[in-house]
Amino acid sequence: MSKKMPEVPAASLADIAFMLLIFFLVTTTMDVDSGLERRLPQWVEEKQDEQVDVKERNIFVVLVNRNNDLLVENEWTNISELREKAKEFMANPADDASLPEKEPKEVPFFGEVMVTKGVISLSNDLDTKYGTYIAVQNELVAAINELRDELAKSKFQKSYSDLENEQQDAIREIYPSRISEAEPRKRN
Amino acid sequence: MSKFKKSSNKELPPISTASLPDIVFMLLFFFMVTTTMREVTLNVRVKLPTATELSKLEKKSLVSFIYIGEPLRQYQSKFGIAPRIQLADQFASVSDISNFIIAEREARDEAERPRMIVSLKVDENTKMGIVTEVKQELRKAAALHINYSSRKPAQ
């Protein structure tokens, strides 16, 4: 008769498992990647020079030069003032003649509302710092997000992110995110 | 005689630790499953810019990364200190991007391809020139959905 095998002690199992656990605890990074989401325009073959006719008052021109200075609508501007200016441009509450036109549009939940035809145009120099560029983009996105949030609060008494999908779509139609990134011209 | 008189001679039995390994294993499996190991080793230094209007990259499997920044110290003798592009594990030039995008697209499921996102991890001190070239290449490769990776500003 063979001898009975002695039982394997399981007391140290917990210690081994703990060691593995601590290893994974330490190496795990829980951070989710996040960033500014944008859509690039479709590639078009060069030299068509299609001048899309957009009236001067409908464009909000933001230029960033190589020293990271901002020129907004031909005015030297600090980056902290950019958000307010962009909001004023997109909202145009007083129907100012120098700010963009509006056209009536049928939007669900709201009925017929005046929707702005404004476009934000952002161009930069080849030597602009990427950090500045992102800061400017961030301010422009923030301006539109704030407008949407204000509208959501006044209409639905909720913040924009808490709304139903259809309601968000409706608000997006009233305040579209139209930020166009012009291709930088080569310095002469 | 009180009803709650302590039985003085009885000792508390020791708590059984037999189920401790099971509990620990459960935690261990949780962390093993949720952990994502860093897939690429960075050859360039990337300090992300800060932004407040962030949106999260929910599905990791849809995202391809492009890194731009100064090469790390040990590569500087070979590649210089000018910002360089890193695709997957190696340095690349602007013209490699379209092939990279095609390869990344091939690696995805058919259903996922239209929803592919390219995340640009660019150092905040990089000049826009190289970023713009990369963007033009992405447009040519029809990878239009991009994400400028940035971090929350510290309080």
Contacts between the chains, C-beta under 8 A, distances in Angstrom:
chain1	res1	chain2	res2	distance
A	10	B	21	7.2
A	13	B	21	4.5
A	14	B	17	7.1
A	14	B	20	4.8
A	14	B	21	4.5
A	14	B	24	5.9
A	17	B	21	5.5
A	17	B	24	4.1
A	17	B	25	5.3
A	17	B	28	5.8
A	18	B	24	5.7
A	20	B	28	5.4
A	21	B	24	5.7
A	21	B	27	5.6
A	21	B	28	4.6
A	21	B	31	6.7
A	24	B	28	6.6
A	24	B	31	3.8
A	24	B	32	5.9
A	24	B	35	5.8
A	25	B	31	6.1
A	27	B	35	6.6
A	27	B	37	7.7
A	28	B	31	5.7
A	28	B	34	6.8
A	28	B	35	4.7
A	29	B	36	7.8
A	29	B	38	8.0
A	30	B	34	7.9
A	32	B	56	5.1
A	32	B	57	6.7
A	32	B	58	7.8
A	33	B	56	7.3
A	33	B	57	4.4
A	33	B	60	7.9
A	33	B	63	7.1
A	33	B	119	6.4
A	33	B	147	7.9
A	33	B	149	6.2
A	34	B	54	4.1
A	34	B	55	6.4
A	34	B	56	4.7
A	34	B	57	6.5
A	34	B	149	7.5
A	34	B	150	7.4
A	34	B	151	7.7
A	34	B	152	7.8
A	35	B	51	7.3
A	35	B	54	6.2
A	35	B	55	7.3
A	35	B	57	7.2
A	35	B	119	6.5
A	35	B	120	7.9
A	35	B	147	4.4
A	35	B	148	5.0
A	35	B	149	4.0
A	35	B	150	4.9
A	36	B	51	5.6
A	36	B	53	6.5
A	36	B	54	6.9
A	36	B	55	7.5
A	36	B	147	6.9
A	36	B	148	4.4
A	36	B	150	6.1
A	37	B	55	4.7
A	37	B	117	8.0
A	37	B	145	7.8
A	37	B	146	7.7
A	37	B	147	5.1
A	38	B	146	5.7
A	38	B	147	7.4
A	38	B	148	6.7
A	39	B	144	5.5
A	39	B	145	6.0
A	39	B	146	7.5
A	40	B	135	6.3
A	40	B	138	6.2
A	40	B	139	5.1
A	40	B	143	8.0
A	40	B	144	4.4
A	40	B	145	7.9
A	40	B	146	6.1
A	41	B	139	6.9
A	41	B	144	7.5
A	42	B	139	7.2
A	42	B	142	7.7
A	42	B	144	6.9
A	43	B	136	8.0
A	43	B	139	4.1
A	43	B	140	5.0
A	43	B	142	6.9
A	124	B	128	5.1
A	124	B	132	7.8
A	125	B	128	6.9
A	126	B	127	6.6
A	126	B	128	5.9
A	126	B	129	3.7
A	126	B	132	6.8
A	127	B	127	5.2
A	127	B	128	7.1
A	127	B	129	6.7
A	128	B	127	6.9
A	128	B	128	4.3
A	129	B	124	7.0
A	129	B	125	6.1
A	129	B	126	7.4
A	129	B	127	6.8
A	129	B	128	7.4
A	130	B	49	6.5
A	130	B	122	5.1
A	130	B	123	6.9
A	130	B	124	5.6
A	130	B	125	7.1
A	130	B	126	4.4
A	130	B	127	7.2
A	130	B	128	6.1
A	130	B	131	5.8
A	131	B	49	4.3
A	131	B	124	3.3
A	131	B	125	6.6
A	133	B	128	5.6
A	133	B	131	7.6
A	134	B	49	4.2
A	134	B	50	7.9
A	134	B	51	5.8
A	134	B	124	7.2
A	134	B	148	5.8
A	134	B	150	5.8
A	135	B	49	7.0
A	135	B	50	7.8
A	135	B	51	7.4
A	137	B	51	7.6
A	137	B	148	7.0
A	138	B	51	4.1
A	138	B	52	6.1
A	138	B	53	5.5
A	138	B	150	7.7
A	141	B	53	4.4
A	142	B	52	6.3
A	142	B	53	5.0
A	145	B	53	5.8
A	181	B	135	7.9
A	183	B	132	7.4
A	183	B	136	7.4
A	184	B	128	7.2
A	184	B	129	8.0
A	184	B	132	5.7
